[in-house]
Amino acid sequence: MTELSPAVRALLAEAGAQHDPSPRELDRGLDALHATLAFSAPLLAASAVSASAASSVAPAAATVAKATALQTAASAFSGGALVGAKAVKLYLITAAVIGSVGTVAVFRSAPAPIAKREASVQTTPAVREPDVRMVLPKVVEQVEPVVAPQPVVAPAARAARTVDIGAELSLIEAAQQSLQRTQPGRALSQLEQHARSYPRGLLASEREGLRAIALCEAGRGAEGRRAKDAFLARAGSTPIAERVRKACP
Amino acid sequence: MLDTTSRVSPEAAPEPTGAPPTRADFDTLYRAHAAFVWRSLRRLGVREAALDDATQEVFVVVHRRFADFRPGPTEKSWLFAIAQRVASDQRRWLRRKGNLVQIPEQTVAEGHSPYEGALRREASDWLLAFLDQLDDARRDAFILSELEQMTFAEVSSALDVNANTIASRVASARRALVTFLESRGLAPRDGTKEGTP
């Protein structure tokens, strides 16, 4: 059969070597995956430490801080630190997000909201103050019809739900940002992650709306239209509906 | 030249646990193969501007299907199969979007932004241009065999195609390469050696 000469092989090797990513691009990718994906918890701390040891660059350290912060926050919340007014506040935040899907400014106002929020959680785990800035008065006004998707929730169940709102919010927010950056594929992954972690989460309706939009923007028109129709049939009067209607025209 | 008869038989399906991987396992896999995934996507036709997004997509699938992951010689094959799917989804999307990838010559010539710089680099990359003009079957075989130095048996397993067929596709792609280089005036003087058994 035809064999390539050493000279051609050398040409090939030289050209092929241009296709590798830079270490920085790879680190950035791993950081983004850490922020999006869930990992088995028992070994989380150990693996974070080994990740830090394996790489001396700053992004890895930031990632470890993020993971630790999330863990701390979760345990603080489940330990009952989140009560009373703060719980109410989180519900308001949730409501605000549901109501604000069309309000790009909410997300745009913070260039790196996830990292920022998680960093602040680490220092004061039980206080989710940075989220509060997201409650824009105008947005809250829109919320009223949407806030009542689960009218009957037992107090215990409500407390359990509240625990995860911060994490839920982060995922939805990340998906929203991916859409803004015209990265519908990434948005879909993030929404899928949300669906797996919080199939009946408080932001499930938001998720389905964004998913329809992301599918349309990813060129998956048939699926997008199906998701769109299903969403509008269920939640056609919500604020996000207007945006979903414009997807897959 | 290489083993063209044996095929790596697929390993028995593992018990799917459904649990996500530990971060350490995931990171190990990422650090070992992310560059391979990235350059494979590149060679499968994913545009430079979309490479980070596409690589993310591959590893999100890896995360979801971690129960299917078998450490060992088939790691790269498994990842390549996922990369193929992601790249093909993207190509389909670009086709639907029409002329998105066809940037006007003038823009490329006068551009100063990093994105336009990337487009210029792409345009000057003869290897990508060559891969782009191959059909999918020959391109995939050529990438794994010639650029990743995998054996025909490994390529055969990765692509789930008979090894003899792989050998014939690689041979055909090599001939296409020589023709391509000659047509571009890039061919070294001793282009090929014909007739090697």
Boltz contact constraints between the chains, C-beta under 6 A:
constraints:
  - contact:
      token1: [A, 1]
      token2: [B, 171]
      max_distance: 6.0
  - contact:
      token1: [A, 2]
      token2: [B, 171]
      max_distance: 6.0
  - contact:
      token1: [A, 2]
      token2: [B, 174]
      max_distance: 6.0
  - contact:
      token1: [A, 2]
      token2: [B, 175]
      max_distance: 6.0
  - contact:
      token1: [A, 2]
      token2: [B, 192]
      max_distance: 6.0
  - contact:
      token1: [A, 3]
      token2: [B, 193]
      max_distance: 6.0
  - contact:
      token1: [A, 3]
      token2: [B, 196]
      max_distance: 6.0
  - contact:
      token1: [A, 4]
      token2: [B, 174]
      max_distance: 6.0
  - contact:
      token1: [A, 5]
      token2: [B, 190]
      max_distance: 6.0
  - contact:
      token1: [A, 5]
      token2: [B, 191]
      max_distance: 6.0
  - contact:
      token1: [A, 5]
      token2: [B, 192]
      max_distance: 6.0
  - contact:
      token1: [A, 7]
      token2: [B, 188]
      max_distance: 6.0
  - contact:
      token1: [A, 7]
      token2: [B, 190]
      max_distance: 6.0
  - contact:
      token1: [A, 8]
      token2: [B, 188]
      max_distance: 6.0
  - contact:
      token1: [A, 15]
      token2: [B, 127]
      max_distance: 6.0
  - contact:
      token1: [A, 16]
      token2: [B, 147]
      max_distance: 6.0
  - contact:
      token1: [A, 19]
      token2: [B, 39]
      max_distance: 6.0
  - contact:
      token1: [A, 19]
      token2: [B, 42]
      max_distance: 6.0
  - contact:
      token1: [A, 20]
      token2: [B, 35]
      max_distance: 6.0
  - contact:
      token1: [A, 20]
      token2: [B, 39]
      max_distance: 6.0
  - contact:
      token1: [A, 21]
      token2: [B, 35]
      max_distance: 6.0
  - contact:
      token1: [A, 21]
      token2: [B, 38]
      max_distance: 6.0
  - contact:
      token1: [A, 26]
      token2: [B, 34]
      max_distance: 6.0
  - contact:
      token1: [A, 29]
      token2: [B, 52]
      max_distance: 6.0
  - contact:
      token1: [A, 29]
      token2: [B, 55]
      max_distance: 6.0
  - contact:
      token1: [A, 30]
      token2: [B, 30]
      max_distance: 6.0
  - contact:
      token1: [A, 33]
      token2: [B, 59]
      max_distance: 6.0
  - contact:
      token1: [A, 37]
      token2: [B, 63]
      max_distance: 6.0
  - contact:
      token1: [A, 38]
      token2: [B, 20]
      max_distance: 6.0
  - contact:
      token1: [A, 39]
      token2: [B, 20]
      max_distance: 6.0
  - contact:
      token1: [A, 39]
      token2: [B, 22]
      max_distance: 6.0
  - contact:
      token1: [A, 39]
      token2: [B, 23]
      max_distance: 6.0
  - contact:
      token1: [A, 40]
      token2: [B, 19]
      max_distance: 6.0
  - contact:
      token1: [A, 40]
      token2: [B, 20]
      max_distance: 6.0
  - contact:
      token1: [A, 40]
      token2: [B, 22]
      max_distance: 6.0
  - contact:
      token1: [A, 43]
      token2: [B, 22]
      max_distance: 6.0
  - contact:
      token1: [A, 43]
      token2: [B, 24]
      max_distance: 6.0
  - contact:
      token1: [A, 44]
      token2: [B, 23]
      max_distance: 6.0
  - contact:
      token1: [A, 47]
      token2: [B, 22]
      max_distance: 6.0
  - contact:
      token1: [A, 47]
      token2: [B, 23]
      max_distance: 6.0
  - contact:
      token1: [A, 47]
      token2: [B, 24]
      max_distance: 6.0
  - contact:
      token1: [A, 50]
      token2: [B, 24]
      max_distance: 6.0
  - contact:
      token1: [A, 51]
      token2: [B, 27]
      max_distance: 6.0
  - contact:
      token1: [A, 183]
      token2: [B, 53]
      max_distance: 6.0
  - contact:
      token1: [A, 185]
      token2: [B, 53]
      max_distance: 6.0
  - contact:
      token1: [A, 185]
      token2: [B, 57]
      max_distance: 6.0
  - contact:
      token1: [A, 186]
      token2: [B, 53]
      max_distance: 6.0
  - contact:
      token1: [A, 186]
      token2: [B, 56]
      max_distance: 6.0
  - contact:
      token1: [A, 189]
      token2: [B, 60]
      max_distance: 6.0
  - contact:
      token1: [A, 219]
      token2: [B, 93]
      max_distance: 6.0
  - contact:
      token1: [A, 219]
      token2: [B, 96]
      max_distance: 6.0
